[in-house]
Amino acid sequence: MINQTNQIADSVISADIINDIASIGKEDGVDCETPYFSDGGTGLFINTGKDFFLEYESEYGDAYVGIHDVMDHIDVYAKQLSGTTFEISTLVRRLDVEDEDFSCVFDLSTSKSIPQSIYDAYAYLKSNSKLSKGALLELFGAATCAICCRGIPFYFEEAGITDYYFDASEALDYDLKNNSSS
């Protein structure tokens, strides 16, 4: 099933999700880095040290090597609608819930937000999954990384948009600032 958010406006985030997301990097043991992906920007690499990335840290001494595996659970794709307007789809896969797709309309030339479909996927997981808050935050971060490296830059480039750069940290700051009174 695909859940569509038809909006080109900034993302709208519920208060409970704002509280979760605002805690990134402020809680003990939660590490947040902004890795650069040469294809199209910087994502948020969130590592709680006890969820998805624990295995990679134990086995390889570096949690970051697992980012693409975690993106397999929450991936992001794009389809051009017209000009700089795209449908951004966030896919939730192989977790403890039914697979689900969320999509939103996203204008590259005007939006300063993280795509709404990522927040919708987070809300779905938060409401329906038994995953810990830390695991949810790691998935959220993986989705922002997917925007930068999982084919999205290719879709943009194929549409003739070669100068788009996504900065997840700036987009998150923008969303938190503009949703704090919601």
N, CA and C atoms as an extended XYZ file, in Angstrom:
546
Properties=species:S:1:pos:R:3:atomname:S:1:resname:S:1:resid:I:1 pbc="F F F"
N         0.844       -1.183        0.000 N   MET     1
C         0.000        0.000        0.000 CA  MET     1
C         0.886        1.243        0.000 C   MET     1
N         0.488        2.241       -0.757 N   ILE     2
C         1.242        3.494       -0.805 CA  ILE     2
C         0.421        4.571       -0.117 C   ILE     2
N         1.035        5.253        0.812 N   ASN     3
C         0.416        6.374        1.505 CA  ASN     3
C         0.992        7.646        0.907 C   ASN     3
N         0.150        8.465        0.303 N   GLN     4
C         0.592        9.653       -0.426 CA  GLN     4
C         0.286       10.915        0.367 C   GLN     4
N         1.277       11.766        0.533 N   THR     5
C         1.082       13.092        1.096 CA  THR     5
C         1.196       14.063       -0.061 C   THR     5
N         0.098       14.710       -0.404 N   ASN     6
C         0.112       15.646       -1.520 CA  ASN     6
C         0.348       17.051       -1.006 C   ASN     6
N         1.594       17.409       -0.906 N   GLN     7
C         1.927       18.753       -0.470 CA  GLN     7
C         3.291       19.127       -0.998 C   GLN     7
N         3.454       20.380       -1.268 N   ILE     8
C         4.762       20.884       -1.658 CA  ILE     8
C         5.295       21.766       -0.536 C   ILE     8
N         4.486       21.977        0.467 N   ALA     9
C         4.886       22.823        1.599 CA  ALA     9
C         5.921       22.099        2.455 C   ALA     9
N         6.403       22.806        3.474 N   ASP    10
C         7.360       22.216        4.408 CA  ASP    10
C         6.737       21.013        5.104 C   ASP    10
N         7.590       20.142        5.605 N   SER    11
C         7.126       18.969        6.341 CA  SER    11
C         6.414       19.376        7.618 C   SER    11
N         5.414       18.581        7.980 N   VAL    12
C         4.664       18.795        9.207 CA  VAL    12
C         4.957       17.608       10.111 C   VAL    12
N         5.415       17.887       11.313 N   ILE    13
C         5.863       16.843       12.220 CA  ILE    13
C         5.068       16.924       13.510 C   ILE    13
N         4.594       15.774       13.999 N   SER    14
C         3.846       15.768       15.256 CA  SER    14
C         4.788       16.037       16.429 C   SER    14
N         4.211       16.486       17.521 N   ALA    15
C         5.003       16.867       18.697 CA  ALA    15
C         5.814       15.702       19.258 C   ALA    15
N         5.244       14.486       19.276 N   ASP    16
C         5.992       13.357       19.834 CA  ASP    16
C         7.190       12.995       18.968 C   ASP    16
N         7.052       13.147       17.667 N   ILE    17
C         8.182       12.882       16.779 CA  ILE    17
C         9.221       13.994       16.926 C   ILE    17
N         8.767       15.229       17.078 N   ILE    18
C         9.710       16.335       17.319 CA  ILE    18
C        10.551       16.034       18.562 C   ILE    18
N         9.902       15.552       19.620 N   ASN    19
C        10.633       15.227       20.846 CA  ASN    19
C        11.670       14.140       20.610 C   ASN    19
N        11.310       13.112       19.846 N   ASP    20
C        12.266       12.047       19.529 CA  ASP    20
C        13.446       12.596       18.741 C   ASP    20
N        13.139       13.288       17.660 N   ILE    21
C        14.166       13.770       16.734 CA  ILE    21
C        15.051       14.821       17.412 C   ILE    21
N        14.438       15.679       18.226 N   ALA    22
C        15.215       16.726       18.898 CA  ALA    22
C        16.228       16.146       19.880 C   ALA    22
N        16.033       14.896       20.288 N   SER    23
C        16.949       14.268       21.243 CA  SER    23
C        18.230       13.759       20.583 C   SER    23
N        18.284       13.764       19.253 N   ILE    24
C        19.459       13.240       18.551 CA  ILE    24
C        20.707       13.994       19.006 C   ILE    24
N        21.696       13.234       19.423 N   GLY    25
C        22.965       13.818       19.842 CA  GLY    25
C        22.962       14.417       21.230 C   GLY    25
N        21.806       14.434       21.902 N   LYS    26
C        21.723       15.032       23.236 CA  LYS    26
C        21.650       13.979       24.328 C   LYS    26
N        21.332       12.748       23.946 N   GLU    27
C        21.238       11.677       24.932 CA  GLU    27
C        22.565       10.943       25.003 C   GLU    27
N        22.876       10.431       26.175 N   ASP    28
C        24.116        9.675       26.348 CA  ASP    28
C        24.151        8.483       25.415 C   ASP    28
N        25.273        8.297       24.776 N   GLY    29
C        25.473        7.147       23.914 CA  GLY    29
C        24.923        7.285       22.515 C   GLY    29
N        24.266        8.389       22.189 N   VAL    30
C        23.742        8.579       20.835 CA  VAL    30
C        24.714        9.455       20.068 C   VAL    30
N        25.296        8.862       19.051 N   ASP    31
C        26.282        9.543       18.223 CA  ASP    31
C        25.612        9.963       16.922 C   ASP    31
N        25.804       11.183       16.506 N   CYS    32
C        25.246       11.662       15.249 CA  CYS    32
C        26.343       12.341       14.452 C   CYS    32
N        26.591       11.822       13.265 N   GLU    33
C        27.571       12.397       12.354 CA  GLU    33
C        26.861       12.785       11.072 C   GLU    33
N        27.512       13.610       10.276 N   THR    34
C        26.933       14.021        9.000 CA  THR    34
C        27.867       13.586        7.866 C   THR    34
N        27.745       12.328        7.452 N   PRO    35
C        28.628       11.842        6.382 CA  PRO    35
C        28.307       12.501        5.041 C   PRO    35
N        29.354       12.792        4.301 N   TYR    36
C        29.218       13.370        2.965 CA  TYR    36
C        29.162       12.239        1.949 C   TYR    36
N        28.182       12.294        1.074 N   PHE    37
C        28.065       11.347       -0.025 CA  PHE    37
C        28.332       12.114       -1.311 C   PHE    37
N        29.328       11.703       -2.047 N   SER    38
C        29.750       12.446       -3.231 CA  SER    38
C        28.651       12.559       -4.279 C   SER    38
N        27.626       11.726       -4.175 N   ASP    39
C        26.547       11.775       -5.157 CA  ASP    39
C        25.549       12.894       -4.918 C   ASP    39
N        25.436       13.406       -3.681 N   GLY    40
C        24.401       14.402       -3.530 CA  GLY    40
C        24.135       14.977       -2.165 C   GLY    40
N        25.087       14.976       -1.263 N   GLY    41
C        24.843       15.685       -0.021 CA  GLY    41
C        25.363       15.008        1.218 C   GLY    41
N        24.817       15.454        2.350 N   THR    42
C        25.180       14.895        3.646 CA  THR    42
C        23.923       14.381        4.331 C   THR    42
N        24.025       13.192        4.886 N   GLY    43
C        22.924       12.601        5.629 CA  GLY    43
C        23.198       12.698        7.118 C   GLY    43
N        22.355       12.062        7.902 N   LEU    44
C        22.551       11.963        9.345 CA  LEU    44
C        22.835       10.500        9.670 C   LEU    44
N        24.013       10.224       10.156 N   PHE    45
C        24.346        8.872       10.586 CA  PHE    45
C        24.164        8.842       12.093 C   PHE    45
N        23.078        8.193       12.538 N   ILE    46
C        22.734        8.151       13.947 CA  ILE    46
C        23.048        6.757       14.476 C   ILE    46
N        23.894        6.698       15.487 N   ASN    47
C        24.309        5.429       16.069 CA  ASN    47
C        24.086        5.497       17.580 C   ASN    47
N        23.155        4.677       18.058 N   THR    48
C        22.870        4.651       19.493 CA  THR    48
C        23.832        3.734       20.241 C   THR    48
N        24.565        2.922       19.500 N   GLY    49
C        25.487        1.990       20.125 CA  GLY    49
C        24.831        0.729       20.649 C   GLY    49
N        23.516        0.579       20.433 N   LYS    50
C        22.847       -0.619       20.942 CA  LYS    50
C        21.768       -1.168       20.026 C   LYS    50
N        21.613       -0.654       18.854 N   ASP    51
C        20.553       -1.139       17.977 CA  ASP    51
C        21.153       -1.709       16.692 C   ASP    51
N        20.731       -1.234       15.543 N   PHE    52
C        21.167       -1.805       14.271 CA  PHE    52
C        22.687       -1.839       14.104 C   PHE    52
N        23.360       -0.799       14.536 N   PHE    53
C        24.790       -0.680       14.242 CA  PHE    53
C        25.695       -1.376       15.257 C   PHE    53
N        25.139       -1.889       16.335 N   LEU    54
C        25.931       -2.573       17.354 CA  LEU    54
C        26.716       -3.744       16.759 C   LEU    54
N        26.043       -4.542       15.939 N   GLU    55
C        26.681       -5.700       15.302 CA  GLU    55
C        27.891       -5.284       14.454 C   GLU    55
N        27.750       -4.196       13.730 N   TYR    56
C        28.841       -3.753       12.854 CA  TYR    56
C        30.021       -3.224       13.668 C   TYR    56
N        29.692       -2.537       14.749 N   GLU    57
C        30.750       -2.041       15.620 CA  GLU    57
C        31.514       -3.206       16.248 C   GLU    57
N        30.774       -4.213       16.680 N   SER    58
C        31.399       -5.382       17.300 CA  SER    58
C        32.244       -6.160       16.295 C   SER    58
N        31.675       -6.400       15.115 N   GLU    59
C        32.343       -7.252       14.132 CA  GLU    59
C        33.454       -6.544       13.364 C   GLU    59
N        33.237       -5.279       13.011 N   TYR    60
C        34.189       -4.575       12.148 CA  TYR    60
C        34.915       -3.420       12.837 C   TYR    60
N        34.493       -3.074       14.032 N   GLY    61
C        35.108       -1.952       14.727 CA  GLY    61
C        34.642       -0.606       14.196 C   GLY    61
N        33.656       -0.619       13.319 N   ASP    62
C        33.153        0.613       12.715 CA  ASP    62
C        31.684        0.423       12.366 C   ASP    62
N        30.829        1.122       13.044 N   ALA    63
C        29.392        0.986       12.800 CA  ALA    63
C        29.002        1.452       11.402 C   ALA    63
N        29.734        2.400       10.869 N   TYR    64
C        29.356        3.016        9.594 CA  TYR    64
C        29.308        2.016        8.438 C   TYR    64
N        30.066        0.928        8.522 N   VAL    65
C        30.059       -0.046        7.429 CA  VAL    65
C        28.673       -0.664        7.233 C   VAL    65
N        27.787       -0.547        8.206 N   GLY    66
C        26.452       -1.118        8.101 CA  GLY    66
C        25.394       -0.204        7.535 C   GLY    66
N        25.753        1.007        7.159 N   ILE    67
C        24.730        1.973        6.739 CA  ILE    67
C        23.887        1.474        5.572 C   ILE    67
N        24.507        0.842        4.582 N   HIS    68
C        23.732        0.382        3.424 CA  HIS    68
C        22.803       -0.775        3.797 C   HIS    68
N        23.225       -1.616        4.734 N   ASP    69
C        22.343       -2.686        5.197 CA  ASP    69
C        21.123       -2.111        5.915 C   ASP    69
N        21.324       -1.096        6.721 N   VAL    70
C        20.201       -0.476        7.427 CA  VAL    70
C        19.290        0.245        6.429 C   VAL    70
N        19.874        0.842        5.398 N   MET    71
C        19.053        1.501        4.369 CA  MET    71
C        18.157        0.495        3.653 C   MET    71
N        18.514       -0.779        3.665 N   ASP    72
C        17.645       -1.785        3.057 CA  ASP    72
C        16.310       -1.891        3.780 C   ASP    72
N        16.232       -1.420        5.027 N   HIS    73
C        14.989       -1.453        5.788 CA  HIS    73
C        14.156       -0.186        5.607 C   HIS    73
N        14.792        0.915        5.232 N   ILE    74
C        14.069        2.175        5.028 CA  ILE    74
C        14.775        2.918        3.900 C   ILE    74
N        14.274        2.736        2.713 N   ASP    75
C        14.942        3.263        1.530 CA  ASP    75
C        14.133        4.403        0.929 C   ASP    75
N        14.787        5.192        0.098 N   VAL    76
C        14.151        6.372       -0.478 CA  VAL    76
C        14.402        6.385       -1.989 C   VAL    76
N        13.332        6.629       -2.754 N   TYR    77
C        13.421        6.711       -4.212 CA  TYR    77
C        12.719        7.972       -4.688 C   TYR    77
N        13.001        8.353       -5.916 N   ALA    78
C        12.389        9.573       -6.472 CA  ALA    78
C        11.869        9.319       -7.878 C   ALA    78
N        10.828       10.054       -8.229 N   LYS    79
C        10.288       10.024       -9.584 CA  LYS    79
C         9.928       11.460       -9.955 C   LYS    79
N        10.466       11.927      -11.069 N   GLN    80
C        10.194       13.302      -11.491 CA  GLN    80
C         8.743       13.424      -11.934 C   GLN    80
N         8.075       14.460      -11.436 N   LEU    81
C         6.720       14.766      -11.861 CA  LEU    81
C         6.755       15.835      -12.945 C   LEU    81
N         7.523       16.906      -12.693 N   SER    82
C         7.759       17.951      -13.695 CA  SER    82
C         8.789       18.927      -13.140 C   SER    82
N         9.648       19.414      -14.011 N   GLY    83
C        10.656       20.385      -13.590 CA  GLY    83
C        11.450       19.915      -12.396 C   GLY    83
N        11.391       20.694      -11.320 N   THR    84
C        12.123       20.336      -10.094 CA  THR    84
C        11.216       19.664       -9.060 C   THR    84
N        10.016       19.281       -9.472 N   THR    85
C         9.062       18.632       -8.578 CA  THR    85
C         9.138       17.118       -8.755 C   THR    85
N         9.360       16.436       -7.620 N   PHE    86
C         9.512       14.985       -7.613 CA  PHE    86
C         8.550       14.354       -6.623 C   PHE    86
N         8.217       13.104       -6.886 N   GLU    87
C         7.559       12.289       -5.880 CA  GLU    87
C         8.685       11.539       -5.171 C   GLU    87
N         8.785       11.746       -3.866 N   ILE    88
C         9.797       11.066       -3.061 CA  ILE    88
C         9.078        9.947       -2.305 C   ILE    88
N         9.561        8.728       -2.481 N   SER    89
C         8.961        7.576       -1.811 CA  SER    89
C         9.923        7.020       -0.773 C   SER    89
N         9.399        6.751        0.407 N   THR    90
C        10.159        6.113        1.479 CA  THR    90
C         9.537        4.746        1.697 C   THR    90
N        10.347        3.718        1.592 N   LEU    91
C         9.881        2.344        1.672 CA  LEU    91
C        10.360        1.702        2.966 C   LEU    91
N         9.433        1.158        3.730 N   VAL    92
C         9.744        0.433        4.957 CA  VAL    92
C         9.692       -1.051        4.610 C   VAL    92
N        10.802       -1.771        4.855 N   ARG    93
C        10.901       -3.166        4.439 CA  ARG    93
C        11.542       -4.044        5.507 C   ARG    93
N        11.102       -5.276        5.568 N   ARG    94
C        11.727       -6.346        6.347 CA  ARG    94
C        11.990       -5.968        7.809 C   ARG    94
N        10.979       -5.411        8.426 N   LEU    95
C        11.069       -5.116        9.863 CA  LEU    95
C         9.958       -5.890       10.563 C   LEU    95
N         9.580       -5.507       11.750 N   ASP    96
C         8.551       -6.232       12.496 CA  ASP    96
C         7.139       -5.709       12.226 C   ASP    96
N         6.952       -5.062       11.069 N   VAL    97
C         5.650       -4.526       10.658 CA  VAL    97
C         5.416       -4.886        9.191 C   VAL    97
N         4.210       -4.659        8.723 N   GLU    98
C         3.927       -4.850        7.300 CA  GLU    98
C         4.778       -3.877        6.491 C   GLU    98
N         5.305       -4.350        5.353 N   ASP    99
C         6.015       -3.447        4.459 CA  ASP    99
C         5.054       -2.337        4.046 C   ASP    99
N         5.575       -1.132        3.935 N   GLU   100
C         4.731        0.022        3.631 CA  GLU   100
C         5.520        1.029        2.819 C   GLU   100
N         4.834        1.735        1.936 N   ASP   101
C         5.444        2.790        1.132 CA  ASP   101
C         4.763        4.117        1.464 C   ASP   101
N         5.566        5.144        1.614 N   PHE   102
C         5.052        6.486        1.871 CA  PHE   102
C         5.622        7.397        0.798 C   PHE   102
N         4.819        8.298        0.292 N   SER   103
C         5.351        9.204       -0.721 CA  SER   103
C         4.828       10.616       -0.493 C   SER   103
N         5.575       11.560       -1.026 N   CYS   104
C         5.193       12.963       -0.918 CA  CYS   104
C         5.698       13.687       -2.159 C   CYS   104
N         5.129       14.819       -2.397 N   VAL   105
C         5.583       15.687       -3.477 CA  VAL   105
C         6.627       16.622       -2.872 C   VAL   105
N         7.740       16.741       -3.549 N   PHE   106
C         8.890       17.474       -3.011 CA  PHE   106
C         9.474       18.328       -4.123 C   PHE   106
N         9.544       19.633       -3.917 N   ASP   107
C        10.116       20.532       -4.914 CA  ASP   107
C        11.545       20.879       -4.524 C   ASP   107
N        12.481       20.432       -5.331 N   LEU   108
C        13.892       20.641       -5.028 CA  LEU   108
C        14.272       22.109       -4.973 C   LEU   108
N        13.577       22.925       -5.738 N   SER   109
C        13.966       24.335       -5.812 CA  SER   109
C        13.443       25.159       -4.644 C   SER   109
N        12.438       24.665       -3.933 N   THR   110
C        11.863       25.471       -2.854 CA  THR   110
C        11.910       24.818       -1.480 C   THR   110
N        11.922       23.510       -1.394 N   SER   111
C        11.832       22.857       -0.087 CA  SER   111
C        13.153       22.903        0.663 C   SER   111
N        13.042       23.214        1.935 N   LYS   112
C        14.201       23.222        2.830 CA  LYS   112
C        14.080       22.106        3.851 C   LYS   112
N        13.055       21.279        3.718 N   SER   113
C        12.719       20.243        4.681 CA  SER   113
C        13.304       18.885        4.317 C   SER   113
N        13.268       18.002        5.287 N   ILE   114
C        13.418       16.577        5.017 CA  ILE   114
C        12.084       16.155        4.413 C   ILE   114
N        12.077       15.336        3.367 N   PRO   115
C        10.796       14.951        2.758 CA  PRO   115
C         9.809       14.375        3.774 C   PRO   115
N         8.556       14.787        3.639 N   GLN   116
C         7.496       14.357        4.542 CA  GLN   116
C         7.379       12.841        4.593 C   GLN   116
N         7.662       12.161        3.493 N   SER   117
C         7.526       10.701        3.469 CA  SER   117
C         8.439       10.021        4.494 C   SER   117
N         9.576       10.627        4.803 N   ILE   118
C        10.473       10.063        5.814 CA  ILE   118
C         9.843       10.189        7.204 C   ILE   118
N         9.253       11.350        7.493 N   TYR   119
C         8.564       11.523        8.769 CA  TYR   119
C         7.352       10.591        8.862 C   TYR   119
N         6.639       10.412        7.744 N   ASP   120
C         5.473        9.521        7.741 CA  ASP   120
C         5.901        8.077        8.021 C   ASP   120
N         7.011        7.655        7.432 N   ALA   121
C         7.526        6.301        7.685 CA  ALA   121
C         7.928        6.153        9.148 C   ALA   121
N         8.578        7.186        9.707 N   TYR   122
C         8.969        7.167       11.123 CA  TYR   122
C         7.726        7.041       12.007 C   TYR   122
N         6.686        7.834       11.706 N   ALA   123
C         5.451        7.799       12.501 CA  ALA   123
C         4.792        6.418       12.415 C   ALA   123
N         4.801        5.832       11.232 N   TYR   124
C         4.247        4.489       11.048 CA  TYR   124
C         4.992        3.478       11.916 C   TYR   124
N         6.313        3.523       11.871 N   LEU   125
C         7.109        2.599       12.672 CA  LEU   125
C         6.911        2.848       14.165 C   LEU   125
N         6.867        4.103       14.555 N   LYS   126
C         6.693        4.448       15.975 CA  LYS   126
C         5.350        3.916       16.499 C   LYS   126
N         4.322        3.970       15.666 N   SER   127
C         2.983        3.536       16.089 CA  SER   127
C         2.775        2.026       16.001 C   SER   127
N         3.475        1.371       15.094 N   ASN   128
C         3.161       -0.029       14.807 CA  ASN   128
C         4.270       -1.028       15.107 C   ASN   128
N         5.457       -0.556       15.382 N   SER   129
C         6.601       -1.434       15.566 CA  SER   129
C         6.952       -1.576       17.043 C   SER   129
N         7.649       -2.641       17.350 N   LYS   130
C         8.157       -2.830       18.709 CA  LYS   130
C         9.609       -2.375       18.807 C   LYS   130
N        10.116       -1.738       17.761 N   LEU   131
C        11.497       -1.257       17.765 CA  LEU   131
C        11.681       -0.177       18.828 C   LEU   131
N        12.864       -0.127       19.406 N   SER   132
C        13.173        0.892       20.411 CA  SER   132
C        13.272        2.271       19.755 C   SER   132
N        13.195        3.296       20.574 N   LYS   133
C        13.372        4.661       20.075 CA  LYS   133
C        14.731        4.798       19.394 C   LYS   133
N        15.760        4.182       19.956 N   GLY   134
C        17.090        4.234       19.352 CA  GLY   134
C        17.118        3.618       17.970 C   GLY   134
N        16.467        2.464       17.817 N   ALA   135
C        16.413        1.822       16.500 CA  ALA   135
C        15.651        2.698       15.509 C   ALA   135
N        14.574        3.323       15.966 N   LEU   136
C        13.803        4.218       15.096 CA  LEU   136
C        14.659        5.405       14.641 C   LEU   136
N        15.428        5.962       15.566 N   LEU   137
C        16.294        7.090       15.206 CA  LEU   137
C        17.373        6.663       14.216 C   LEU   137
N        17.920        5.457       14.403 N   GLU   138
C        18.917        4.968       13.450 CA  GLU   138
C        18.308        4.807       12.061 C   GLU   138
N        17.069        4.322       11.992 N   LEU   139
C        16.386        4.191       10.700 CA  LEU   139
C        16.121        5.563       10.084 C   LEU   139
N        15.703        6.512       10.898 N   PHE   140
C        15.478        7.873       10.411 CA  PHE   140
C        16.755        8.426        9.768 C   PHE   140
N        17.866        8.280       10.466 N   GLY   141
C        19.141        8.745        9.924 CA  GLY   141
C        19.505        8.034        8.638 C   GLY   141
N        19.280        6.720        8.596 N   ALA   142
C        19.585        5.955        7.383 CA  ALA   142
C        18.761        6.455        6.202 C   ALA   142
N        17.518        6.831        6.441 N   ALA   143
C        16.678        7.360        5.355 CA  ALA   143
C        17.246        8.675        4.813 C   ALA   143
N        17.769        9.521        5.706 N   THR   144
C        18.356       10.783        5.215 CA  THR   144
C        19.628       10.507        4.415 C   THR   144
N        20.354        9.471        4.789 N   CYS   145
C        21.549        9.094        4.011 CA  CYS   145
C        21.146        8.545        2.646 C   CYS   145
N        20.035        7.801        2.610 N   ALA   146
C        19.570        7.226        1.349 CA  ALA   146
C        19.245        8.315        0.325 C   ALA   146
N        18.756        9.462        0.794 N   ILE   147
C        18.473       10.562       -0.132 CA  ILE   147
C        19.737       10.938       -0.898 C   ILE   147
N        20.866       10.858       -0.239 N   CYS   148
C        22.129       11.320       -0.810 CA  CYS   148
C        22.842       10.289       -1.676 C   CYS   148
N        22.528        9.022       -1.508 N   CYS   149
C        23.368        8.037       -2.196 CA  CYS   149
C        22.629        6.886       -2.835 C   CYS   149
N        21.374        6.710       -2.608 N   ARG   150
C        20.679        5.531       -3.098 CA  ARG   150
C        19.891        5.812       -4.379 C   ARG   150
N        20.541        6.329       -5.377 N   GLY   151
C        19.879        6.520       -6.654 CA  GLY   151
C        19.185        7.845       -6.829 C   GLY   151
N        18.846        8.534       -5.739 N   ILE   152
C        18.141        9.807       -5.869 CA  ILE   152
C        18.956       10.804       -6.680 C   ILE   152
N        20.238       10.968       -6.385 N   PRO   153
C        21.005       11.897       -7.217 CA  PRO   153
C        20.975       11.506       -8.696 C   PRO   153
N        20.927       10.204       -8.973 N   PHE   154
C        20.840        9.753      -10.362 CA  PHE   154
C        19.526       10.204      -10.987 C   PHE   154
N        18.420       10.074      -10.253 N   TYR   155
C        17.121       10.503      -10.779 CA  TYR   155
C        17.121       12.005      -11.041 C   TYR   155
N        17.722       12.757      -10.125 N   PHE   156
C        17.785       14.198      -10.302 CA  PHE   156
C        18.630       14.549      -11.514 C   PHE   156
N        19.789       13.912      -11.620 N   GLU   157
C        20.685       14.173      -12.748 CA  GLU   157
C        20.030       13.791      -14.069 C   GLU   157
N        19.330       12.664      -14.078 N   GLU   158
C        18.626       12.228      -15.288 CA  GLU   158
C        17.575       13.256      -15.709 C   GLU   158
N        17.032       13.992      -14.746 N   ALA   159
C        16.039       15.028      -15.029 CA  ALA   159
C        16.695       16.364      -15.367 C   ALA   159
N        18.027       16.376      -15.457 N   GLY   160
C        18.740       17.600      -15.816 CA  GLY   160
C        19.073       18.488      -14.628 C   GLY   160
N        18.882       17.984      -13.418 N   ILE   161
C        19.170       18.760      -12.211 CA  ILE   161
C        20.503       18.261      -11.670 C   ILE   161
N        21.538       19.020      -11.904 N   THR   162
C        22.879       18.557      -11.540 CA  THR   162
C        23.467       19.288      -10.338 C   THR   162
N        22.802       20.322       -9.869 N   ASP   163
C        23.384       21.109       -8.785 CA  ASP   163
C        22.643       20.957       -7.459 C   ASP   163
N        21.800       19.936       -7.331 N   TYR   164
C        21.063       19.751       -6.081 CA  TYR   164
C        21.969       19.127       -5.029 C   TYR   164
N        21.922       19.687       -3.832 N   TYR   165
C        22.713       19.182       -2.715 CA  TYR   165
C        21.804       19.127       -1.496 C   TYR   165
N        21.647       17.953       -0.923 N   PHE   166
C        20.792       17.784        0.247 CA  PHE   166
C        21.652       17.790        1.501 C   PHE   166
N        21.340       18.665        2.439 N   ASP   167
C        22.033       18.717        3.713 CA  ASP   167
C        21.019       18.355        4.798 C   ASP   167
N        21.067       17.104        5.258 N   ALA   168
C        20.084       16.613        6.223 CA  ALA   168
C        20.109       17.390        7.528 C   ALA   168
N        21.290       17.792        7.967 N   SER   169
C        21.398       18.539        9.222 CA  SER   169
C        20.689       19.885        9.119 C   SER   169
N        20.924       20.602        8.029 N   GLU   170
C        20.237       21.889        7.829 CA  GLU   170
C        18.735       21.689        7.685 C   GLU   170
N        18.331       20.653        6.945 N   ALA   171
C        16.901       20.381        6.748 CA  ALA   171
C        16.236       20.031        8.079 C   ALA   171
N        16.912       19.235        8.903 N   LEU   172
C        16.359       18.884       10.208 CA  LEU   172
C        16.248       20.111       11.103 C   LEU   172
N        17.279       20.928       11.132 N   ASP   173
C        17.222       22.168       11.916 CA  ASP   173
C        16.047       23.029       11.470 C   ASP   173
N        15.874       23.155       10.157 N   TYR   174
C        14.775       23.935        9.592 CA  TYR   174
C        13.427       23.359       10.051 C   TYR   174
N        13.278       22.029        9.929 N   ASP   175
C        12.012       21.388       10.311 CA  ASP   175
C        11.728       21.550       11.799 C   ASP   175
N        12.734       21.349       12.631 N   LEU   176
C        12.512       21.494       14.076 CA  LEU   176
C        12.132       22.916       14.447 C   LEU   176
N        12.794       23.877       13.830 N   LYS   177
C        12.494       25.287       14.095 CA  LYS   177
C        11.071       25.636       13.655 C   LYS   177
N        10.656       25.134       12.498 N   ASN   178
C         9.369       25.499       11.948 CA  ASN   178
C         8.214       24.636       12.441 C   ASN   178
N         8.505       23.596       13.202 N   ASN   179
C         7.454       22.751       13.753 CA  ASN   179
C         7.389       22.799       15.262 C   ASN   179
N         8.238       23.579       15.882 N   SER   180
C         8.305       23.580       17.343 CA  SER   180
C         7.037       24.119       17.995 C   SER   180
N         6.271       24.904       17.272 N   SER   181
C         5.031       25.437       17.848 CA  SER   181
C         3.822       24.616       17.441 C   SER   181
N         4.047       23.518       16.688 N   SER   182
C         2.907       22.686       16.229 CA  SER   182
C         2.278       21.935       17.359 C   SER   182
